[in-house]
Amino acid sequence: MEGNLFSLAGIDGSGKSTQVHLVTQALRDEGLDVVSAKTELWATDTVFELARSLTGDPHDYHPHVPATLREFVVACDVATSYRRHIAPLLAAGRTVIWDRGPLCYRAYARAYEADPEWITPVHDMVPWPVRTFLLELDADTAWLRVLSRSEKPSQTDEAPEFLRSVRRAYLEIAQHAPVTVIDASASTTAVTDRIVAGILAVVTT
């Protein structure tokens, strides 16, 4: 029996990685065979290294590396990561919680105004999850969370103005995709509980 794929998306600072961990553990406590997954950005690492050689900062890639070229490389990594790692887990009947996922990469490509002619066909090679949970948070609050991270310093691509552009792209795409929008300004526990309830409603029917 094919497994179910879910994903979490949101601007930086919205709590994606935290929620992936908490939701995965909560579902295991419910007795589900669940695993979390994250996209392996093999080729995109070279884009980061190119940015480092140009600017001294691997995350200062825009506009030094053209957005369309960059986002095409990212889309290829996403498709390869899905095919090699996520699809086999689903074929084995497992429930997969994807940290980021199709909505995330489509939103960033749109926010960077990359030409979709070749990028969108690659994105379309990856099926939409059964449900994507979009952690919705205003850019200023997200930026303050980013600044408060002790384990990961803020990066050049996390500035508030850009976060606002990504947020708009997320909300635009979410209107035409299987997405549940969740208020990420709520308590961590409340956000976890809502995501878990949404997943259980699918997998237990």
Residue, then its C-alpha position, 0 to 999 in steps of 0.5 A: m500500500e502506497g504511503n502518504l506524503f505531507s510537507l511543511a512550508g513557510i518563510d524562514g523563521s516560521g518554524k518549519s524544521t522545529q515542527v517537522h521534528l515535533v510532528t514526526q515524533a507525535l505521529r510516532d507516538e500515535g503508532l504511525d510508521v513515519v519518517s521525516a525527509k529533507t531535500e538534498l541540494w547536491a548541485t545547488d551546493t555548487v551554486f553556493e560555492l560559486a556565490r562564495s567565490l564571487t562575494g565571499d558569502p555562499h548565500d549572497y547569490h542573488p543577483h550575482v548568479p542569475a535567478t533562472l539558472r539558479e532556480f532551475v538547478v534547485a528544481c532539478d535537485v528537488a526532482t532527483s531527491y524526490r525520485r531517489h529518496i522520497a518515492p521509495l519510502l512512499a512505495a514501502g508504505r511509509t508516511v513521509i513528512w517533507d521539510r519544505g517540498p514543492l510549495c517551498y521551491r515554487a514560491y522561492a522561484r516566483a519570489y526571485e522572478a525566475d523565468p518559469e519556462w523550464i523551471t515549472p516543467v521540472h517542478d511538475m515532475v514532483p507530485w504535490p503532497v497529499r497536504t502541505f501545511l503552510l506556516e503563515l507568519d509575518a516577515d517582521t516576526a519571522w526576521l526577529r526569530v531568525l535573529s534570535r537563532s543561536e544554532k544558525p546565524s542569519q543569512t543574506d537571503e533572509a532579509p525582511e524585504f525578501l521574506r515579504s516577497v516569499r510570503r506573498a508567493y506562498l499565499e498566491i500559490a496556496q490558493h490553487a494547491p492542496v495547502t492548509v494555512i496555519d497561523a505560525s504565531a500561535s504557540t509551538t504546541a498549538v501549531t503541532d497539534r493542528i498539523v498532527a490532527g490534519i495528518l491523522a484525519v487523512v491517514t486514519t480514514 
